[in-house]
Amino acid sequence: MKNEHLKKWLALSLWDEIGPVKLNKIRTSLSEPWKVMDDPSLLEVIFTEKQRPQSPPVDELLEKADDLIKLQDQGRFQILSIFDTRYPGLLR
């Protein structure tokens, strides 16, 4: 996964408006789910009007994701996304 894709996926996962179920639905419905950060209208394709979250605060979420990636780069922790081959299969 490219670093920019990781950043956008991480930002999407930080969005308070969606939980793990909606995040997983986004992941399984789109071949490149991080593109929701570039085009929030993709949410209209995935969710019914009642289920659909509001548009994400893209700039704020990307800034938070950037901060986490910087901490990772400093060696404080490691970010392991579901798209990483090292991600445990049973958790996928």
Sequence and secondary structure as in RCSB ss.txt:
>XXXX:A:sequence
MKNEHLKKWLALSLWDEIGPVKLNKIRTSLSEPWKVMDDPSLLEVIFTEKQRPQSPPVDELLEKADDLIKLQDQG
RFQILSIFDTRYPGLLR
>XXXX:A:secstr
  HHHHHHHHHHHT TT  HHHHHHHHHH SSGGGGGT TTHHHHHS TTT      HHHHHHHHHHHHHHHHTT
S     TTSTTS TTT 
